Amino acid sequence: MADAIYDQIEIEDMTFDPALQIYHYPCPCGDRFEISIDDLRDGENVAVCPSCSLMIEVIFEPEDLPGAKETPGMMETATVVAVMA
């Protein structure tokens, strides 16, 4: 498996997409390497490119990962109801 690793990339150099909950990084083929936050939390550290056979090893510390799934705009909000007297 080590022979198939194209490069080692620090997670700080990757881009996090909070809506999709994935980290991505440009691939030489023009697409991008991707790995989900759940895979990282499960101990996976290999991001794959869906368009070619290249893979990268993601270097990270588990405690540095973003918190539990947080979808922007999905925060709990209070509902205000006006009552006419």
N, CA, C and O atoms as a CHARMM CRD file, in Angstrom:
* protein
*
  340
    1    1 MET  N      0.83200  -1.19800   0.00000 PROA 1      0.00000
    2    1 MET  CA     0.00000   0.00000   0.00000 PROA 1      0.00000
    3    1 MET  C      0.86800   1.25000   0.00000 PROA 1      0.00000
    4    1 MET  O      0.51200   2.24300  -0.63400 PROA 1      0.00000
    5    2 ALA  N      1.99300   1.22100   0.69500 PROA 2      0.00000
    6    2 ALA  CA     2.85300   2.40000   0.77700 PROA 2      0.00000
    7    2 ALA  C      3.34000   2.81400  -0.60600 PROA 2      0.00000
    8    2 ALA  O      3.59700   3.99500  -0.83900 PROA 2      0.00000
    9    3 ASP  N      3.47200   1.84800  -1.53900 PROA 3      0.00000
   10    3 ASP  CA     3.92300   2.17100  -2.88700 PROA 3      0.00000
   11    3 ASP  C      2.88700   2.99700  -3.64400 PROA 3      0.00000
   12    3 ASP  O      3.23800   3.73600  -4.56400 PROA 3      0.00000
   13    4 ALA  N      1.61200   2.87800  -3.26400 PROA 4      0.00000
   14    4 ALA  CA     0.55100   3.56900  -3.97700 PROA 4      0.00000
   15    4 ALA  C      0.34100   4.99700  -3.47600 PROA 4      0.00000
   16    4 ALA  O     -0.43000   5.74500  -4.07700 PROA 4      0.00000
   17    5 ILE  N      1.00700   5.39300  -2.38900 PROA 5      0.00000
   18    5 ILE  CA     0.85200   6.73200  -1.84000 PROA 5      0.00000
   19    5 ILE  C      1.66000   7.72100  -2.66900 PROA 5      0.00000
   20    5 ILE  O      2.87900   7.59300  -2.78800 PROA 5      0.00000
   21    6 TYR  N      0.97800   8.70000  -3.23600 PROA 6      0.00000
   22    6 TYR  CA     1.60600   9.71000  -4.08500 PROA 6      0.00000
   23    6 TYR  C      2.40400  10.70900  -3.25000 PROA 6      0.00000
   24    6 TYR  O      3.50900  11.09500  -3.63100 PROA 6      0.00000
   25    7 ASP  N      1.84400  11.13000  -2.10600 PROA 7      0.00000
   26    7 ASP  CA     2.49700  12.15400  -1.28600 PROA 7      0.00000
   27    7 ASP  C      1.90700  12.12100   0.11900 PROA 7      0.00000
   28    7 ASP  O      0.88000  11.48700   0.35900 PROA 7      0.00000
   29    8 GLN  N      2.57000  12.81100   1.04000 PROA 8      0.00000
   30    8 GLN  CA     2.05300  13.01000   2.38900 PROA 8      0.00000
   31    8 GLN  C      1.70600  14.48700   2.52000 PROA 8      0.00000
   32    8 GLN  O      2.52600  15.35400   2.21800 PROA 8      0.00000
   33    9 ILE  N      0.48600  14.76800   2.97200 PROA 9      0.00000
   34    9 ILE  CA    -0.00800  16.14300   3.05000 PROA 9      0.00000
   35    9 ILE  C     -0.51300  16.42100   4.46300 PROA 9      0.00000
   36    9 ILE  O     -1.27800  15.63900   5.02800 PROA 9      0.00000
   37   10 GLU  N     -0.07400  17.54500   5.02200 PROA 10     0.00000
   38   10 GLU  CA    -0.58200  17.98400   6.32100 PROA 10     0.00000
   39   10 GLU  C     -2.03300  18.42200   6.15700 PROA 10     0.00000
   40   10 GLU  O     -2.38600  19.06300   5.16800 PROA 10     0.00000
   41   11 ILE  N     -2.86400  18.07700   7.12200 PROA 11     0.00000
   42   11 ILE  CA    -4.28700  18.42200   7.02300 PROA 11     0.00000
   43   11 ILE  C     -4.49000  19.94100   6.96200 PROA 11     0.00000
   44   11 ILE  O     -5.48000  20.41100   6.40100 PROA 11     0.00000
   45   12 GLU  N     -3.56000  20.70400   7.53500 PROA 12     0.00000
   46   12 GLU  CA    -3.65200  22.16200   7.48900 PROA 12     0.00000
   47   12 GLU  C     -3.53700  22.69900   6.05800 PROA 12     0.00000
   48   12 GLU  O     -3.97800  23.81200   5.77200 PROA 12     0.00000
   49   13 ASP  N     -2.94500  21.90700   5.16400 PROA 13     0.00000
   50   13 ASP  CA    -2.80200  22.31200   3.76500 PROA 13     0.00000
   51   13 ASP  C     -4.01500  21.92100   2.91700 PROA 13     0.00000
   52   13 ASP  O     -4.09400  22.27500   1.74000 PROA 13     0.00000
   53   14 MET  N     -4.95300  21.19500   3.51500 PROA 14     0.00000
   54   14 MET  CA    -6.15500  20.77200   2.80600 PROA 14     0.00000
   55   14 MET  C     -7.27200  21.77900   3.07900 PROA 14     0.00000
   56   14 MET  O     -7.17600  22.58900   4.00100 PROA 14     0.00000
   57   15 THR  N     -8.32100  21.72100   2.27700 PROA 15     0.00000
   58   15 THR  CA    -9.48000  22.59000   2.44300 PROA 15     0.00000
   59   15 THR  C    -10.62900  21.76400   2.99900 PROA 15     0.00000
   60   15 THR  O    -10.91600  20.67400   2.50400 PROA 15     0.00000
   61   16 PHE  N    -11.29100  22.28900   4.03700 PROA 16     0.00000
   62   16 PHE  CA   -12.43500  21.59600   4.63600 PROA 16     0.00000
   63   16 PHE  C    -13.72800  22.18100   4.10700 PROA 16     0.00000
   64   16 PHE  O    -13.92100  23.39700   4.12400 PROA 16     0.00000
   65   17 ASP  N    -14.61600  21.31500   3.63500 PROA 17     0.00000
   66   17 ASP  CA   -15.93900  21.72200   3.16700 PROA 17     0.00000
   67   17 ASP  C    -16.94600  21.34500   4.25000 PROA 17     0.00000
   68   17 ASP  O    -17.30200  20.17400   4.37500 PROA 17     0.00000
   69   18 PRO  N    -17.41800  22.33300   5.04500 PROA 18     0.00000
   70   18 PRO  CA   -18.32300  22.00500   6.14900 PROA 18     0.00000
   71   18 PRO  C    -19.67700  21.46000   5.69100 PROA 18     0.00000
   72   18 PRO  O    -20.30500  20.69400   6.42200 PROA 18     0.00000
   73   19 ALA  N    -20.13500  21.83400   4.51200 PROA 19     0.00000
   74   19 ALA  CA   -21.42200  21.33900   4.02200 PROA 19     0.00000
   75   19 ALA  C    -21.34900  19.84900   3.69600 PROA 19     0.00000
   76   19 ALA  O    -22.27500  19.09700   4.00200 PROA 19     0.00000
   77   20 LEU  N    -20.24900  19.42400   3.07500 PROA 20     0.00000
   78   20 LEU  CA   -20.08700  18.01500   2.69600 PROA 20     0.00000
   79   20 LEU  C    -19.32900  17.20800   3.74100 PROA 20     0.00000
   80   20 LEU  O    -19.27900  15.98000   3.66700 PROA 20     0.00000
   81   21 GLN  N    -18.72900  17.90700   4.72700 PROA 21     0.00000
   82   21 GLN  CA   -17.95400  17.25800   5.77500 PROA 21     0.00000
   83   21 GLN  C    -16.77500  16.46200   5.19900 PROA 21     0.00000
   84   21 GLN  O    -16.50300  15.34000   5.62600 PROA 21     0.00000
   85   22 ILE  N    -16.07500  17.06600   4.21600 PROA 22     0.00000
   86   22 ILE  CA   -14.89300  16.43500   3.62900 PROA 22     0.00000
   87   22 ILE  C    -13.73100  17.41000   3.57100 PROA 22     0.00000
   88   22 ILE  O    -13.90900  18.62600   3.50400 PROA 22     0.00000
   89   23 TYR  N    -12.54300  16.83900   3.59900 PROA 23     0.00000
   90   23 TYR  CA   -11.33000  17.59300   3.30200 PROA 23     0.00000
   91   23 TYR  C    -10.96300  17.26900   1.86400 PROA 23     0.00000
   92   23 TYR  O    -11.14400  16.13700   1.41400 PROA 23     0.00000
   93   24 HSD  N    -10.44800  18.25800   1.13900 PROA 24     0.00000
   94   24 HSD  CA    -9.98300  17.98000  -0.21600 PROA 24     0.00000
   95   24 HSD  C     -8.68100  18.71600  -0.49400 PROA 24     0.00000
   96   24 HSD  O     -8.32300  19.68400   0.17600 PROA 24     0.00000
   97   25 TYR  N     -7.98000  18.20900  -1.52600 PROA 25     0.00000
   98   25 TYR  CA    -6.66400  18.72900  -1.89700 PROA 25     0.00000
   99   25 TYR  C     -6.48600  18.49700  -3.39700 PROA 25     0.00000
  100   25 TYR  O     -6.86300  17.43600  -3.89500 PROA 25     0.00000
  101   26 PRO  N     -5.92300  19.45700  -4.12700 PROA 26     0.00000
  102   26 PRO  CA    -5.78600  19.29900  -5.58700 PROA 26     0.00000
  103   26 PRO  C     -4.94800  18.08200  -5.97900 PROA 26     0.00000
  104   26 PRO  O     -3.91200  17.80300  -5.37600 PROA 26     0.00000
  105   27 CYS  N     -5.41300  17.37200  -6.99100 PROA 27     0.00000
  106   27 CYS  CA    -4.69000  16.22500  -7.54800 PROA 27     0.00000
  107   27 CYS  C     -4.03800  16.66000  -8.86300 PROA 27     0.00000
  108   27 CYS  O     -4.59800  17.49300  -9.57600 PROA 27     0.00000
  109   28 PRO  N     -2.87300  16.11500  -9.19400 PROA 28     0.00000
  110   28 PRO  CA    -2.21700  16.47900 -10.45800 PROA 28     0.00000
  111   28 PRO  C     -3.06700  16.19400 -11.70000 PROA 28     0.00000
  112   28 PRO  O     -2.83400  16.78900 -12.75200 PROA 28     0.00000
  113   29 CYS  N     -4.04900  15.29100 -11.59300 PROA 29     0.00000
  114   29 CYS  CA    -4.87800  14.96400 -12.75600 PROA 29     0.00000
  115   29 CYS  C     -5.90600  16.05100 -13.05500 PROA 29     0.00000
  116   29 CYS  O     -6.54400  16.03100 -14.10800 PROA 29     0.00000
  117   30 GLY  N     -6.06700  17.00400 -12.12900 PROA 30     0.00000
  118   30 GLY  CA    -7.04000  18.06800 -12.32600 PROA 30     0.00000
  119   30 GLY  C     -8.25600  17.94100 -11.42500 PROA 30     0.00000
  120   30 GLY  O     -9.00400  18.90500 -11.25900 PROA 30     0.00000
  121   31 ASP  N     -8.46400  16.78000 -10.84800 PROA 31     0.00000
  122   31 ASP  CA    -9.56900  16.57800  -9.90200 PROA 31     0.00000
  123   31 ASP  C     -9.03500  16.90500  -8.51000 PROA 31     0.00000
  124   31 ASP  O     -8.16000  17.76100  -8.37600 PROA 31     0.00000
  125   32 ARG  N     -9.54200  16.24200  -7.47500 PROA 32     0.00000
  126   32 ARG  CA    -9.02400  16.48500  -6.13100 PROA 32     0.00000
  127   32 ARG  C     -9.12300  15.23900  -5.27100 PROA 32     0.00000
  128   32 ARG  O    -10.03300  14.42500  -5.42500 PROA 32     0.00000
  129   33 PHE  N     -8.16800  15.10900  -4.36400 PROA 33     0.00000
  130   33 PHE  CA    -8.20700  14.05400  -3.36800 PROA 33     0.00000
  131   33 PHE  C     -9.28900  14.42000  -2.36000 PROA 33     0.00000
  132   33 PHE  O     -9.48700  15.59800  -2.06300 PROA 33     0.00000
  133   34 GLU  N     -9.99400  13.41500  -1.83000 PROA 34     0.00000
  134   34 GLU  CA   -11.05000  13.67600  -0.85000 PROA 34     0.00000
  135   34 GLU  C    -11.02000  12.62900   0.24700 PROA 34     0.00000
  136   34 GLU  O    -10.72800  11.45700   0.00800 PROA 34     0.00000
  137   35 ILE  N    -11.33300  13.08400   1.46900 PROA 35     0.00000
  138   35 ILE  CA   -11.51400  12.17000   2.59000 PROA 35     0.00000
  139   35 ILE  C    -12.53500  12.80500   3.52500 PROA 35     0.00000
  140   35 ILE  O    -12.49100  14.00800   3.78000 PROA 35     0.00000
  141   36 SER  N    -13.44700  11.99700   4.03100 PROA 36     0.00000
  142   36 SER  CA   -14.50300  12.53600   4.89400 PROA 36     0.00000
  143   36 SER  C    -13.99700  12.68000   6.32700 PROA 36     0.00000
  144   36 SER  O    -13.07300  11.98900   6.75600 PROA 36     0.00000
  145   37 ILE  N    -14.62100  13.58500   7.03700 PROA 37     0.00000
  146   37 ILE  CA   -14.27700  13.80000   8.44300 PROA 37     0.00000
  147   37 ILE  C    -14.56100  12.53400   9.24800 PROA 37     0.00000
  148   37 ILE  O    -13.83100  12.22500  10.19000 PROA 37     0.00000
  149   38 ASP  N    -15.61300  11.79800   8.88700 PROA 38     0.00000
  150   38 ASP  CA   -15.93500  10.55600   9.58800 PROA 38     0.00000
  151   38 ASP  C    -14.84300   9.50900   9.38200 PROA 38     0.00000
  152   38 ASP  O    -14.48600   8.79200  10.31700 PROA 38     0.00000
  153   39 ASP  N    -14.31300   9.41900   8.16400 PROA 39     0.00000
  154   39 ASP  CA   -13.21100   8.48100   7.90700 PROA 39     0.00000
  155   39 ASP  C    -11.98900   8.84400   8.73700 PROA 39     0.00000
  156   39 ASP  O    -11.32800   7.96700   9.29200 PROA 39     0.00000
  157   40 LEU  N    -11.68800  10.13700   8.82200 PROA 40     0.00000
  158   40 LEU  CA   -10.55300  10.57500   9.63200 PROA 40     0.00000
  159   40 LEU  C    -10.76600  10.22200  11.10000 PROA 40     0.00000
  160   40 LEU  O     -9.84600   9.74800  11.76700 PROA 40     0.00000
  161   41 ARG  N    -11.97400  10.45200  11.60200 PROA 41     0.00000
  162   41 ARG  CA   -12.28200  10.11600  13.00100 PROA 41     0.00000
  163   41 ARG  C    -12.19300   8.61100  13.24900 PROA 41     0.00000
  164   41 ARG  O    -11.88400   8.17400  14.35800 PROA 41     0.00000
  165   42 ASP  N    -12.46700   7.82100  12.20600 PROA 42     0.00000
  166   42 ASP  CA   -12.39300   6.35700  12.32900 PROA 42     0.00000
  167   42 ASP  C    -10.97600   5.82800  12.16500 PROA 42     0.00000
  168   42 ASP  O    -10.75800   4.61700  12.18200 PROA 42     0.00000
  169   43 GLY  N    -10.00400   6.73800  12.00400 PROA 43     0.00000
  170   43 GLY  CA    -8.60900   6.32000  11.91000 PROA 43     0.00000
  171   43 GLY  C     -8.06800   6.17200  10.50600 PROA 43     0.00000
  172   43 GLY  O     -6.89600   5.83800  10.32800 PROA 43     0.00000
  173   44 GLU  N     -8.89900   6.41600   9.50000 PROA 44     0.00000
  174   44 GLU  CA    -8.41700   6.37700   8.11500 PROA 44     0.00000
  175   44 GLU  C     -7.54500   7.60200   7.87300 PROA 44     0.00000
  176   44 GLU  O     -7.82100   8.67300   8.41400 PROA 44     0.00000
  177   45 ASN  N     -6.49700   7.45800   7.06900 PROA 45     0.00000
  178   45 ASN  CA    -5.65100   8.61500   6.77900 PROA 45     0.00000
  179   45 ASN  C     -5.22600   8.66800   5.31200 PROA 45     0.00000
  180   45 ASN  O     -4.25200   9.33900   4.97400 PROA 45     0.00000
  181   46 VAL  N     -5.94700   7.96700   4.44600 PROA 46     0.00000
  182   46 VAL  CA    -5.62200   7.96500   3.02600 PROA 46     0.00000
  183   46 VAL  C     -6.77000   8.61000   2.25100 PROA 46     0.00000
  184   46 VAL  O     -7.90100   8.12600   2.26600 PROA 46     0.00000
  185   47 ALA  N     -6.45000   9.71900   1.57100 PROA 47     0.00000
  186   47 ALA  CA    -7.43100  10.39400   0.72400 PROA 47     0.00000
  187   47 ALA  C     -7.22400   9.91700  -0.70600 PROA 47     0.00000
  188   47 ALA  O     -6.09000   9.76100  -1.15800 PROA 47     0.00000
  189   48 VAL  N     -8.31500   9.68800  -1.40700 PROA 48     0.00000
  190   48 VAL  CA    -8.22900   9.17200  -2.77100 PROA 48     0.00000
  191   48 VAL  C     -8.78100  10.18400  -3.76500 PROA 48     0.00000
  192   48 VAL  O     -9.62900  11.01300  -3.43500 PROA 48     0.00000
  193   49 CYS  N     -8.28300  10.09500  -4.97400 PROA 49     0.00000
  194   49 CYS  CA    -8.81400  10.90000  -6.07100 PROA 49     0.00000
  195   49 CYS  C     -9.82100  10.02400  -6.82000 PROA 49     0.00000
  196   49 CYS  O     -9.48000   8.91200  -7.22300 PROA 49     0.00000
  197   50 PRO  N    -11.05200  10.50100  -7.01300 PROA 50     0.00000
  198   50 PRO  CA   -12.04800   9.68400  -7.70400 PROA 50     0.00000
  199   50 PRO  C    -11.79800   9.54000  -9.20300 PROA 50     0.00000
  200   50 PRO  O    -12.42400   8.69800  -9.84800 PROA 50     0.00000
  201   51 SER  N    -10.88900  10.34900  -9.77500 PROA 51     0.00000
  202   51 SER  CA   -10.66300  10.32000 -11.21900 PROA 51     0.00000
  203   51 SER  C     -9.43200   9.55000 -11.65600 PROA 51     0.00000
  204   51 SER  O     -9.29800   9.20700 -12.83000 PROA 51     0.00000
  205   52 CYS  N     -8.53200   9.27600 -10.72400 PROA 52     0.00000
  206   52 CYS  CA    -7.31800   8.54100 -11.09100 PROA 52     0.00000
  207   52 CYS  C     -6.93600   7.60500  -9.95000 PROA 52     0.00000
  208   52 CYS  O     -7.68000   7.48900  -8.97600 PROA 52     0.00000
  209   53 SER  N     -5.82000   6.95300 -10.04900 PROA 53     0.00000
  210   53 SER  CA    -5.43000   5.95600  -9.05000 PROA 53     0.00000
  211   53 SER  C     -4.56600   6.52100  -7.92600 PROA 53     0.00000
  212   53 SER  O     -4.12000   5.77300  -7.05600 PROA 53     0.00000
  213   54 LEU  N     -4.32400   7.83400  -7.93400 PROA 54     0.00000
  214   54 LEU  CA    -3.45100   8.41600  -6.91500 PROA 54     0.00000
  215   54 LEU  C     -4.13100   8.51200  -5.55500 PROA 54     0.00000
  216   54 LEU  O     -5.34600   8.68500  -5.45200 PROA 54     0.00000
  217   55 MET  N     -3.30700   8.39400  -4.51200 PROA 55     0.00000
  218   55 MET  CA    -3.75900   8.52800  -3.13100 PROA 55     0.00000
  219   55 MET  C     -2.71800   9.33100  -2.37000 PROA 55     0.00000
  220   55 MET  O     -1.53200   9.30200  -2.69700 PROA 55     0.00000
  221   56 ILE  N     -3.17900  10.05300  -1.34300 PROA 56     0.00000
  222   56 ILE  CA    -2.25300  10.76200  -0.47400 PROA 56     0.00000
  223   56 ILE  C     -2.48400  10.31700   0.96900 PROA 56     0.00000
  224   56 ILE  O     -3.59000   9.93100   1.34900 PROA 56     0.00000
  225   57 GLU  N     -1.42300  10.37900   1.75300 PROA 57     0.00000
  226   57 GLU  CA    -1.54000  10.12000   3.17900 PROA 57     0.00000
  227   57 GLU  C     -1.76100  11.46100   3.86800 PROA 57     0.00000
  228   57 GLU  O     -0.99800  12.40400   3.66100 PROA 57     0.00000
  229   58 VAL  N     -2.80100  11.54400   4.68300 PROA 58     0.00000
  230   58 VAL  CA    -3.13300  12.77500   5.38900 PROA 58     0.00000
  231   58 VAL  C     -2.49400  12.71500   6.77500 PROA 58     0.00000
  232   58 VAL  O     -2.73500  11.78700   7.54700 PROA 58     0.00000
  233   59 ILE  N     -1.67600  13.72300   7.07300 PROA 59     0.00000
  234   59 ILE  CA    -1.01100  13.79700   8.36800 PROA 59     0.00000
  235   59 ILE  C     -1.84100  14.72100   9.25500 PROA 59     0.00000
  236   59 ILE  O     -2.05300  15.88700   8.92200 PROA 59     0.00000
  237   60 PHE  N     -2.31600  14.18600  10.40100 PROA 60     0.00000
  238   60 PHE  CA    -3.17700  14.98000  11.27900 PROA 60     0.00000
  239   60 PHE  C     -3.17200  14.40500  12.68900 PROA 60     0.00000
  240   60 PHE  O     -2.77800  13.26000  12.91100 PROA 60     0.00000
  241   61 GLU  N     -3.61400  15.22000  13.62500 PROA 61     0.00000
  242   61 GLU  CA    -3.83500  14.79700  15.00500 PROA 61     0.00000
  243   61 GLU  C     -5.35300  14.74800  15.20100 PROA 61     0.00000
  244   61 GLU  O     -6.03800  15.72800  14.90800 PROA 61     0.00000
  245   62 PRO  N     -5.88800  13.62800  15.69200 PROA 62     0.00000
  246   62 PRO  CA    -7.34800  13.50500  15.84700 PROA 62     0.00000
  247   62 PRO  C     -7.97700  14.63500  16.66900 PROA 62     0.00000
  248   62 PRO  O     -9.10200  15.04700  16.38900 PROA 62     0.00000
  249   63 GLU  N     -7.27100  15.12800  17.66200 PROA 63     0.00000
  250   63 GLU  CA    -7.84600  16.18900  18.49300 PROA 63     0.00000
  251   63 GLU  C     -7.94700  17.52900  17.75700 PROA 63     0.00000
  252   63 GLU  O     -8.61200  18.44600  18.23900 PROA 63     0.00000
  253   64 ASP  N     -7.29200  17.65400  16.59100 PROA 64     0.00000
  254   64 ASP  CA    -7.35500  18.88600  15.82000 PROA 64     0.00000
  255   64 ASP  C     -8.50900  18.90800  14.81700 PROA 64     0.00000
  256   64 ASP  O     -8.71700  19.91600  14.14200 PROA 64     0.00000
  257   65 LEU  N     -9.25700  17.81700  14.71200 PROA 65     0.00000
  258   65 LEU  CA   -10.37700  17.76200  13.76100 PROA 65     0.00000
  259   65 LEU  C    -11.52700  18.62400  14.26500 PROA 65     0.00000
  260   65 LEU  O    -11.69000  18.79200  15.47400 PROA 65     0.00000
  261   66 PRO  N    -12.32600  19.17300  13.35200 PROA 66     0.00000
  262   66 PRO  CA   -13.49900  19.95200  13.77200 PROA 66     0.00000
  263   66 PRO  C    -14.42800  19.09600  14.62600 PROA 66     0.00000
  264   66 PRO  O    -14.38700  17.86700  14.56500 PROA 66     0.00000
  265   67 GLY  N    -15.26700  19.75700  15.42500 PROA 67     0.00000
  266   67 GLY  CA   -16.20800  19.06600  16.30500 PROA 67     0.00000
  267   67 GLY  C    -17.20400  18.21800  15.54600 PROA 67     0.00000
  268   67 GLY  O    -17.07600  18.01200  14.33900 PROA 67     0.00000
  269   68 ALA  N    -18.18600  17.73500  16.25800 PROA 68     0.00000
  270   68 ALA  CA   -19.21900  16.89400  15.66300 PROA 68     0.00000
  271   68 ALA  C    -19.85400  17.61600  14.48400 PROA 68     0.00000
  272   68 ALA  O    -19.70500  18.82900  14.33300 PROA 68     0.00000
  273   69 LYS  N    -20.55400  16.87100  13.66000 PROA 69     0.00000
  274   69 LYS  CA   -21.16200  17.44600  12.45500 PROA 69     0.00000
  275   69 LYS  C    -21.92600  18.71800  12.78100 PROA 69     0.00000
  276   69 LYS  O    -22.87700  18.71300  13.56200 PROA 69     0.00000
  277   70 GLU  N    -21.48800  19.79900  12.16700 PROA 70     0.00000
  278   70 GLU  CA   -22.13700  21.08700  12.33600 PROA 70     0.00000
  279   70 GLU  C    -22.42200  21.62300  10.94200 PROA 70     0.00000
  280   70 GLU  O    -21.50400  21.95000  10.19000 PROA 70     0.00000
  281   71 THR  N    -23.69000  21.70900  10.60900 PROA 71     0.00000
  282   71 THR  CA   -24.06900  22.21100   9.30000 PROA 71     0.00000
  283   71 THR  C    -24.37400  23.69400   9.41700 PROA 71     0.00000
  284   71 THR  O    -25.22300  24.08400  10.21800 PROA 71     0.00000
  285   72 PRO  N    -23.69300  24.53500   8.62900 PROA 72     0.00000
  286   72 PRO  CA   -23.94800  25.97400   8.70600 PROA 72     0.00000
  287   72 PRO  C    -25.41200  26.29600   8.48200 PROA 72     0.00000
  288   72 PRO  O    -26.05100  25.73000   7.59600 PROA 72     0.00000
  289   73 GLY  N    -25.93800  27.19700   9.28000 PROA 73     0.00000
  290   73 GLY  CA   -27.32500  27.61000   9.12500 PROA 73     0.00000
  291   73 GLY  C    -28.31500  26.67000   9.77400 PROA 73     0.00000
  292   73 GLY  O    -29.52300  26.90000   9.71400 PROA 73     0.00000
  293   74 MET  N    -27.81700  25.60800  10.39600 PROA 74     0.00000
  294   74 MET  CA   -28.70800  24.62900  10.99800 PROA 74     0.00000
  295   74 MET  C    -28.70800  24.73200  12.52500 PROA 74     0.00000
  296   74 MET  O    -29.05500  23.77200  13.21400 PROA 74     0.00000
  297   75 MET  N    -28.32500  25.87800  13.04400 PROA 75     0.00000
  298   75 MET  CA   -28.31900  26.07200  14.47800 PROA 75     0.00000
  299   75 MET  C    -29.74700  26.12100  14.98400 PROA 75     0.00000
  300   75 MET  O    -30.66000  26.53500  14.27000 PROA 75     0.00000
  301   76 GLU  N    -29.93000  25.69200  16.23000 PROA 76     0.00000
  302   76 GLU  CA   -31.26000  25.72900  16.82100 PROA 76     0.00000
  303   76 GLU  C    -31.67900  27.18000  16.99200 PROA 76     0.00000
  304   76 GLU  O    -30.90900  28.00300  17.48800 PROA 76     0.00000
  305   77 THR  N    -32.88600  27.48500  16.58600 PROA 77     0.00000
  306   77 THR  CA   -33.37700  28.84500  16.71300 PROA 77     0.00000
  307   77 THR  C    -34.69900  28.82500  17.44600 PROA 77     0.00000
  308   77 THR  O    -35.42800  27.83300  17.41000 PROA 77     0.00000
  309   78 ALA  N    -35.00100  29.91300  18.10300 PROA 78     0.00000
  310   78 ALA  CA   -36.26900  30.04200  18.82000 PROA 78     0.00000
  311   78 ALA  C    -37.31900  30.57100  17.85600 PROA 78     0.00000
  312   78 ALA  O    -37.01800  31.37400  16.97200 PROA 78     0.00000
  313   79 THR  N    -38.53400  30.12100  18.03100 PROA 79     0.00000
  314   79 THR  CA   -39.63000  30.60500  17.20600 PROA 79     0.00000
  315   79 THR  C    -40.40800  31.62700  18.01500 PROA 79     0.00000
  316   79 THR  O    -40.80300  31.36500  19.15100 PROA 79     0.00000
  317   80 VAL  N    -40.62200  32.78000  17.43000 PROA 80     0.00000
  318   80 VAL  CA   -41.36400  33.84000  18.10300 PROA 80     0.00000
  319   80 VAL  C    -42.76400  33.87800  17.50000 PROA 80     0.00000
  320   80 VAL  O    -42.93200  33.96300  16.28400 PROA 80     0.00000
  321   81 VAL  N    -43.76600  33.81400  18.37600 PROA 81     0.00000
  322   81 VAL  CA   -45.13700  33.85100  17.92700 PROA 81     0.00000
  323   81 VAL  C    -45.80400  35.08400  18.52500 PROA 81     0.00000
  324   81 VAL  O    -45.82600  35.25500  19.74400 PROA 81     0.00000
  325   82 ALA  N    -46.33900  35.92700  17.67600 PROA 82     0.00000
  326   82 ALA  CA   -47.04500  37.11900  18.13300 PROA 82     0.00000
  327   82 ALA  C    -48.47900  36.76100  18.44100 PROA 82     0.00000
  328   82 ALA  O    -49.14800  36.09000  17.65500 PROA 82     0.00000
  329   83 VAL  N    -48.94900  37.21100  19.58900 PROA 83     0.00000
  330   83 VAL  CA   -50.33000  36.92600  20.00100 PROA 83     0.00000
  331   83 VAL  C    -51.07300  38.24900  20.04100 PROA 83     0.00000
  332   83 VAL  O    -50.65600  39.19500  20.71000 PROA 83     0.00000
  333   84 MET  N    -52.17800  38.29900  19.31700 PROA 84     0.00000
  334   84 MET  CA   -52.99200  39.51700  19.28500 PROA 84     0.00000
  335   84 MET  C    -53.97300  39.46300  20.44100 PROA 84     0.00000
  336   84 MET  O    -54.64500  38.45200  20.64500 PROA 84     0.00000
  337   85 ALA  N    -54.05900  40.56100  21.20700 PROA 85     0.00000
  338   85 ALA  CA   -54.97400  40.60800  22.34700 PROA 85     0.00000
  339   85 ALA  C    -56.31600  41.17800  21.97700 PROA 85     0.00000
  340   85 ALA  O    -57.19800  41.28400  22.83000 PROA 85     0.00000
